[in-house]
């Protein structure tokens, strides 16, 4: 069974937390919204795709912040960051 991208990202971050090295990866910039007018997909579907892409970016950013907090032994910050990423 293939996991959704957000679950895969969270799993990779959890594995990186368990690794002996402490590195913080900068989040990738949010993808630029692109709406193609001659695309057969409806405008509503395109907005939904953009909304989901933005949410994935927010999840990745929250998980990276949680990982950073964990690497600094800020357990409360890590827990709140991972909760934010998983909501």
N, C-alpha and C positions, 0 to 999 in steps of 0.2 A: 504494500500500500504506500503510495507516494504521499508524503506530508505536505501540507501547504507551505508556501515560502516562509511565512512568519514563524511557523512551528520549527521549520528547518533552521532558520536564523537563530531562534532561541536555543535550540539544541546545540548548535555550533558554539554559541556564546557560553553555554553551561559547560561544554567540554573545554573551552579555552580557559574558563575559571579554574578548572581542576588541573591545568597544566602548570609546571613549575615556573615558567617564565611569566613575567607580568608585562604585558604590552597592551596599550590602548590603541584601538584602530579608530581613526577619524571617520565619521559617517560620510557616506557618499552624498553628494548634493542631490536634492530632490529633482526628479525628472521634470523637464520643462513640459508644461501642458501643451498638448498638440491636438487640435481638433481639425480633421480633414473634412472639408465640406463635400467633396465628391465621393466620400466613403459610403458604401451601402449600409453601414451600421447607423442606426438612428442616433440623433443628437443626445437623446436620453441615455442610451447605452454608452456612448462616448463619455458623457459626464460621470456615469457610474464607474467606468474603467478608471478615469482620472481620480475620482474620489478614493477608490481602492488602492491605487498606486500611492497616493498621498498618505493613506493610513499605513501602508507597508513601510513607507519612509519614516513615519512617526514611531512605529514599532521598533524599527532598527535603531533609531536614534535613542529611544528610551532604553533599549536593551544594552546599547553601548555605554550609556551613562551609568546604568546599573553595574555593568562590568567594571567600569572605572571606579565606582564607589566601592565595589567589592575588593578591588586591588589595593585600595587605600584603607581597608578594614572598616569601612563605613557600612556596617551591616544594615542599619535602618534605611540608609539611602539605597542600598542594593535591593533590599526587599521591595521598597516602594517603586523603584525603577522597573524591576521585573514584573510587579503587579500592573504597572502602567502599560508595559509592553504586552501583557497577556490579556488585557481587558478588551 
